[in-house]
Amino acid sequence: MNVGGEPTLKVESVPELVHATYQCMFAAITPALAIGAAAERARMGPLLVFIFIWTTLVYDVIACWIW
């Protein structure tokens, strides 16, 4: 919401849309790296629950602190 409006980053050479895309990709890659060791030994359901909980309760909170 309101991405591309007034600059909110300290570095004005990076567009906000690029920064938002980077944050979304990082949020998706982080739990994938964490569950990489359990990929062949775990079921998909609990892994999806872990990804949802990680992204919602951990990553979003930390990203909000940074922004």
N, C-alpha and C positions, 0 to 999 in steps of 0.2 A: 504494500500500500504506500503510495506516494514515493515510490522509487524513481529516481531521476529528477526529483525536485531540487530543493536547496542542497548543496553539498554538506554532508555530515561527517565525512572522513577527514582526517588530518592531511592526507595526501590527496591533493586535488587532481593529480595526473591519472588516477585510477577511477574509472566511472563506477558509480554505485551499483549499476546492474551487473558489472563484472565481479565486483566484490560480493554481491548477494549470491551469484551463481557459484562462486568459489566456496562460500560458506555452505551452500546446499550440497555441493559435491563432497566437501569434507565431512559433513554430517552423515552422508550415506556410506562413505568409505570407512569411517572410524569403527562402527560396530562390525563391519565385514572383516576387518583385520582382527578384531577381538575374538570372533567366532571361527576364524580360519582353522584353528587346530581341532575344533570339534566338528568340522564339516562332514566327515564321513561317519562319525560316531553318534551324532545326535539327530533327532527328528526335526522336521522343518517347522512344525507348529511352535514349539518352545523357542526356537531361534527367532521366529518372527515376533513373538511376544517380547523377547529380549531386545530386539532392535527397536520396537515401538517404545518400550520403557526407557531404554538408553537415550533415544532421541528426544523423547518428551520430557523426562525428568532430569536428565543430566546435561545433554548437549544444549538444549534450548535455553536452560537457565544460565549456563556458562556463556553462551553466545550473547544473551541479553546483558550480562554483566559487562562484556567487552564493548558492545554497541552503546 
